[in-house]
Amino acid sequence: MTTIPHGYIRAVLGPREEVLDGILRRSLLDDRLPTIQVDDNAGRVLQLLTLLRRPRQVLEIGTLFGYSTIHLARGLPEGGRVTTLEIDPRAAEAARRNLRTAGVEDRVDIVVGDACAYLETVPPGSVGLVFIDADKKSYPDYLRLCYPLLEPGGVLIADDAFAQGDFTAERTEGSEEDREAKAIHRYNRAVGRSTRLFSAFVGTQSGLLVSVKE
């Protein structure tokens, strides 16, 4: 699957914002957090979809250092909120700092802990947009838990949908090398064949699979 060259994207849309560039440099170089954040075009797509959908409540699974969270928060309507779930306290602390630097901390709640356990506490039909970018082996579980949470017309977005990335940083010792890719393919087939979701791929660096609940 072909993606748009980064050079062309930069030439058309301009360079990365200084504040975002600083957040990336500090998080990746100083904090030495893994380089598994969304690419710049994917961030813009997330912000665009949030602007179009105008959800009152966004749920993000996988905060890391908050790069995608910033884009989601920027797209919110007045009064909207992002709840983002992160299992690593160190990454969550970096995200808090980065959200403050980007000026969006007042729109975001960070929940540190197991994502599946939290999802089971969310009221059905209460979320307008869900973004999944966490443990790849759990993608089918996230789909099962998130679908009931979406309101009618709600948007479900999964990152790494092309299943071609390096997921080494997300693997546990002894896991099979291709378990992550197999789980992503299971997720893709499930949403692609669902009669209750309308889905399409977006050609970002790692691929987004965007679905709308009918």
Phi, psi and omega in degrees: 000126186273137175248162181285132180301140181301322181300321179291318179301313179297320182296323183276314187264351179093169182289164176299141178302147182301319181294321178289323178297319179295321178296317178296314182299314182292318184290320184273320185269314182278312182278344180057039174281155185295147182273062181240019177288164176296150175286168186299320180293320177298320176300317178295322178296317178300315179296319180297314180296324177292319176299319182288318183282327182054055182284145175282331181225124176247139178239123179245130178253106182106092184276318193052235180259017168090013183294311177292326180301320179301314181294318177298315182295325179295334182272356184293148169285170179301130180089353180283158182222152171248129168252120184242137188250129181218132183274338185264112181301326180294316177295320180297322179294319176297322179297318179302314179298316183291323176296322177294318179298322181279352178078026182237010186299334182286352180252003190232136171246125178259126178248121181261122180150191183289126185294315184298320179297319179292317182302328180290348180261353185278133180297138177300144176069022186253359187242134181268335181208135177237132174240123182252120176205066183224210182310115186295326181296339183264003182307314178300323178292319178299320178298313181301319183278328186276328184306312181294339183283338183286137172285161176304131185084001179293154185252134178241124184234131176239131177272166181061032185291341178281349177055039181239007184276175174264108184258021184305319183294345183253003182270152173257155184302133177089358181286151178292144187300326186252015180298322180297312181297319179297320180294320178296318178298323177297316177299311182301315180295321182296313181286327181294329182263353182293136176277356182251003178228138172252124191230154175206148175276145173243128188280064171276184184303314181255354179087129171250138171251114186253129182231145176242133179281121183274000000 
